[in-house]
Amino acid sequence: MEANAPDIRVVELRKTFKVAEREAGLAASLRSLVRRVHREVPAVAGVSFTVDPGEVVGFLGPNGAGKTTTLKMLSGLLHPTSGTAEVLGDVPARRERDYLRRMTLVMGNRNQLQWDLPALDSYEMNRAIYRIPDADFRSARDEMVELLEIGDQVRKPVRTLGERTKAEICGALLHRPQVLFLDEPTIGLDVTMQKRIRAFLAAYNDRHGATVLLTSHYMADVQALCRRVVLIDGGLIRYDGSLRALSERYAPQQTITATLGEVDPAALERTAYGEVVAAADGRVTLRVAKDRSAQVAGLLLREHGVTDLTIEDPPVEDVIEQVFAAATSAQAAR
């Protein structure tokens, strides 16, 4: 692997599934026994991107966008239909032992530990599979158990664990992989548990310089861990860049919410402060251009009896929806 090369390089990667098709009814069922009709469904339609060593990138999109299919190709579970993928200088589809020892795939909705055994027993199994030297194994296991705060849990059968996801992540990282493919690692967890998992992943990235490609429907995961996001929809990449640039490009406005002590909020609709989104019970919400938000906030504070004021960017979820909506409109216009 050449110096300064990205850990992940994807060029025009495609995956098309062949799906059997038939009409409803007995006659159609009988015909399908003799001549089965198929159609091709593109899951990933030619994506290209790179991820540098140590980078944590959010890989986002709606259900069916192609995220999990891409991760499965990068981890070697699926062969691409065409295009190229390289991770750590290896071709994932070859599933070479050296490559498998340096990566991991964590799927939040899949069990990877033995259900009826204590987590420690499954960890020993992973040690044997990955041929981890005893000293390295104990060091990694103890580090993960400490970071994840599951010392009292790993001796219990996995099916009884209240913090199973933590135990699953611990098992997936015992061989200290250099590249992590994380598919919804916090799905179904409560807010407190999500926060702990995020803190652990940030600490692991900081300690080991691991490269992370993360999918999640929880924007708190993305905002806490990722400076860069890749948005995919319909099997195609719609945006690749920083979170900050995403907001500036697709959401050039901010929201100002103020509690007014002396002015009827409805009266502001006749002023040039900005677009009044809501006005009731002494509170007003304005939508203004980002380059005017400081000026408008200053005017409100100076000219009215403001007792409380906040300035907020639009939620990341709303900005991402605008990206996909723009892509859909552009495609329909062709």
C-alpha positions in Angstrom: 0.0 0.0 0.0 1.6 3.3 -1.1 2.3 6.1 1.3 -0.4 8.7 1.9 -3.0 6.4 0.1 -6.6 6.4 1.4 -7.6 3.5 3.6 -10.8 3.1 1.5 -10.9 3.7 -2.3 -14.2 3.1 -4.2 -14.4 3.7 -8.0 -17.7 3.3 -9.9 -18.8 0.5 -7.6 -22.0 -1.2 -8.7 -24.2 -4.0 -7.3 -27.2 -5.2 -9.2 -29.5 -8.0 -7.9 -31.5 -10.3 -10.2 -35.0 -10.6 -8.8 -37.6 -13.2 -9.9 -40.8 -11.8 -11.1 -44.2 -13.3 -11.6 -47.9 -12.3 -11.6 -50.4 -13.4 -9.0 -52.4 -16.5 -9.5 -52.1 -20.3 -10.0 -51.5 -20.0 -13.7 -48.6 -17.6 -13.2 -47.1 -19.9 -10.6 -47.2 -22.8 -13.0 -45.6 -20.8 -15.8 -42.8 -19.7 -13.5 -41.8 -23.3 -13.0 -41.1 -23.6 -16.7 -39.9 -20.1 -17.6 -38.8 -17.8 -14.8 -38.8 -14.1 -15.5 -36.2 -11.9 -13.8 -35.6 -8.2 -13.6 -32.5 -6.4 -12.5 -32.6 -4.1 -9.5 -29.6 -1.8 -9.1 -28.8 -1.4 -5.4 -25.6 0.6 -5.9 -25.4 2.4 -9.2 -21.8 3.5 -9.6 -20.5 5.2 -6.4 -17.0 6.7 -6.0 -15.3 8.0 -2.9 -12.2 7.7 -0.7 -11.7 7.7 3.1 -8.4 8.7 4.5 -6.6 6.9 7.4 -8.1 7.8 10.7 -11.1 9.6 9.2 -14.6 9.0 10.6 -17.2 9.4 7.8 -21.0 9.3 8.0 -22.5 7.3 5.2 -26.1 8.4 5.1 -29.3 7.8 3.2 -32.9 6.6 3.4 -33.8 2.9 3.7 -33.0 1.1 0.5 -30.5 3.8 -0.6 -27.6 1.3 -0.9 -25.7 1.9 2.3 -25.7 -1.6 3.7 -25.0 -3.1 0.3 -22.0 -0.9 0.0 -20.7 -1.8 3.4 -21.2 -5.5 2.6 -19.1 -5.2 -0.6 -16.4 -3.3 1.3 -16.3 -6.0 4.0 -16.2 -8.8 1.4 -19.6 -10.3 2.1 -20.9 -9.3 -1.4 -19.1 -9.3 -4.7 -19.6 -6.1 -6.7 -21.2 -6.4 -10.2 -18.7 -4.0 -11.5 -16.3 -1.2 -10.4 -13.4 -1.4 -8.0 -13.1 -1.3 -4.2 -9.9 -1.3 -2.2 -9.5 -1.3 1.6 -6.1 -1.0 3.1 -4.7 -1.9 -0.3 -6.6 -5.2 -0.5 -9.6 -6.2 -2.6 -12.4 -7.1 -0.1 -14.1 -9.6 -2.5 -11.0 -11.8 -2.3 -11.6 -12.2 1.5 -7.9 -12.7 2.2 -7.0 -13.6 5.8 -4.7 -10.6 6.2 -7.5 -8.2 5.2 -10.1 -9.9 7.4 -7.8 -9.5 10.4 -7.6 -5.7 9.8 -11.3 -4.8 9.4 -14.6 -5.4 11.1 -18.3 -5.1 10.2 -20.7 -4.3 13.1 -24.4 -4.5 12.3 -26.5 -3.1 15.1 -29.5 -5.3 14.3 -27.5 -8.6 14.1 -26.3 -10.9 16.8 -22.6 -11.9 16.4 -22.0 -13.5 19.8 -23.1 -16.9 20.9 -26.6 -16.4 22.4 -26.4 -18.9 25.2 -22.8 -18.5 26.2 -21.2 -15.8 28.4 -19.6 -13.1 26.3 -16.2 -14.1 27.6 -16.5 -17.5 25.9 -17.4 -15.9 22.6 -14.4 -13.6 23.0 -12.2 -16.6 23.4 -13.6 -18.0 20.2 -12.8 -14.8 18.4 -9.3 -14.9 19.8 -8.8 -18.4 18.2 -10.4 -17.3 14.9 -8.2 -14.2 14.6 -5.2 -16.0 16.1 -4.6 -13.2 18.5 -1.6 -13.8 20.8 -2.7 -14.3 24.4 -1.0 -11.1 25.7 -2.5 -9.0 23.0 -5.9 -10.5 23.5 -6.0 -9.9 27.2 -4.8 -6.3 26.7 -7.4 -5.6 24.1 -10.2 -7.3 26.0 -9.5 -5.5 29.2 -9.2 -2.2 27.4 -12.6 -2.7 25.6 -14.3 -3.9 28.8 -13.1 -0.8 30.7 -14.0 1.7 27.9 -17.4 0.2 27.5 -18.0 -0.3 31.3 -19.3 -3.9 31.0 -17.0 -5.6 33.5 -20.0 -7.1 35.4 -21.8 -8.2 32.2 -19.3 -10.3 30.3 -19.6 -13.3 32.6 -23.4 -13.6 31.9 -25.1 -15.4 29.0 -25.5 -13.0 26.1 -29.3 -13.5 26.0 -29.6 -12.1 29.5 -27.5 -8.9 28.9 -29.2 -5.6 29.2 -26.2 -4.0 27.4 -25.8 -6.6 24.6 -24.8 -4.0 22.0 -21.8 -3.0 24.1 -20.7 -6.7 24.4 -21.2 -7.2 20.6 -19.0 -4.2 19.8 -16.3 -5.4 22.3 -16.2 -8.8 20.5 -16.0 -7.1 17.1 -13.0 -5.0 18.1 -10.9 -7.5 20.0 -8.5 -7.9 17.1 -8.1 -4.1 17.0 -9.2 -3.6 13.4 -7.8 -0.7 11.5 -11.0 -0.1 9.5 -14.5 -0.2 11.1 -17.7 -0.6 9.0 -20.5 0.3 11.4 -24.1 -0.2 10.2 -26.5 1.3 12.7 -24.5 0.5 15.8 -26.9 2.3 18.1 -30.2 1.2 16.6 -32.8 0.4 19.3 -30.8 1.8 22.2 -32.0 4.4 24.6 -30.5 7.9 24.6 -28.1 7.2 27.4 -26.7 4.0 25.8 -26.4 5.8 22.5 -24.3 8.4 24.1 -22.0 5.8 25.8 -21.5 4.0 22.5 -20.6 7.2 20.7 -18.1 8.1 23.5 -16.5 4.7 23.2 -16.2 4.9 19.4 -14.6 8.3 19.6 -12.1 7.0 22.2 -11.3 4.0 20.1 -10.7 6.2 17.0 -8.5 8.5 19.1 -6.4 5.7 20.7 -5.9 3.6 17.6 -6.3 6.0 14.6 -9.0 3.7 13.2 -10.8 4.6 10.0 -14.6 4.5 10.4 -17.4 4.4 7.9 -20.7 4.8 9.8 -24.3 4.5 8.8 -27.0 5.7 11.3 -30.4 7.2 11.3 -29.6 9.0 14.5 -28.1 12.4 13.6 -26.7 12.7 17.1 -24.3 9.8 16.2 -23.2 11.6 13.0 -22.8 15.1 14.6 -20.8 13.7 17.5 -18.4 11.5 15.5 -18.2 12.7 11.9 -16.9 15.9 10.3 -17.6 14.6 6.8 -20.7 12.9 5.4 -21.4 11.0 2.2 -25.1 11.0 1.2 -26.4 8.2 -1.0 -29.9 7.8 -2.4 -31.1 5.6 -5.2 -27.7 3.9 -5.3 -26.0 7.2 -6.2 -23.9 9.7 -4.2 -25.7 13.0 -3.8 -23.3 14.8 -1.6 -19.7 14.3 -0.3 -18.2 16.9 2.0 -18.2 18.4 5.5 -21.3 18.8 7.7 -20.6 22.5 7.9 -20.5 22.9 4.2 -23.6 20.8 3.8 -25.6 23.2 6.0 -24.2 26.3 4.3 -25.0 25.0 0.9 -28.5 23.6 1.4 -29.7 25.6 4.4 -28.6 29.3 4.1 -31.0 30.4 6.8 -31.2 30.3 10.6 -34.0 30.4 13.1 -34.2 33.1 15.8 -36.7 32.5 18.6 -37.3 35.4 21.0 -39.4 36.0 24.1 -40.6 39.5 24.0 -41.7 41.4 27.1 -43.1 44.6 25.5 -44.2 43.9 21.9 -47.0 41.9 20.4 -45.1 39.3 18.4 -47.7 39.5 15.6 -46.6 43.1 15.0 -43.2 41.9 13.8 -44.9 40.5 10.7 -45.0 44.1 9.5 -41.3 44.7 10.0 -38.2 43.8 8.0 -36.8 41.5 10.8 -37.4 38.4 8.7 -40.0 35.8 7.9 -42.2 35.2 10.9 -42.6 31.4 11.3 -44.7 31.5 14.5 -46.0 34.1 16.9 -47.9 33.3 20.0 -47.9 33.8 23.8 -45.2 36.5 23.8 -42.8 34.4 21.7 -41.8 34.9 18.0 -39.8 32.6 15.7 -38.2 34.2 12.7 -36.4 32.7 9.7 -33.5 34.9 8.5 -30.5 34.6 6.2 -27.4 33.5 8.1 -25.5 36.6 7.1 -28.3 38.7 8.8 -28.9 36.7 11.9 -26.5 38.6 14.1 -27.9 41.9 12.9 -31.5 40.9 13.4 -30.7 39.5 16.9 -29.1 42.8 17.8 -32.1 44.8 16.6 -34.5 42.6 18.7 -32.3 43.0 21.8 -31.9 46.7 21.3 -35.4 47.7 20.3 -37.6 45.3 22.3 -37.8 43.9 25.8 -36.3 40.5 24.9 -36.1 38.2 27.9 -34.8 35.2 26.0 -33.3 34.6 22.6 -31.8 31.7 20.7 -30.3 31.3 17.2 -30.3 27.9 15.7 -29.3 26.2 12.5 -31.9 23.9 10.9 -31.8 20.3 12.1 -29.3 18.2 10.1 -32.2 15.8 9.2 -34.0 18.7 7.5 -30.9 19.7 5.6 -30.3 16.1 4.4 -34.0 15.9 3.3 -33.4 19.0 1.2 -30.5 17.3 -0.5 -32.5 14.3 -1.5 -35.5 16.4 -2.5 -33.2 18.5 -4.8 -31.8 15.3 -6.4 -35.2 13.9 -6.9 -36.4 17.1 -8.6 -33.3 17.2 -10.8 -33.9 13.6 -11.9 -37.5 14.2 -12.7 -36.6 17.3 -14.8 -34.4 15.2 -17.1 
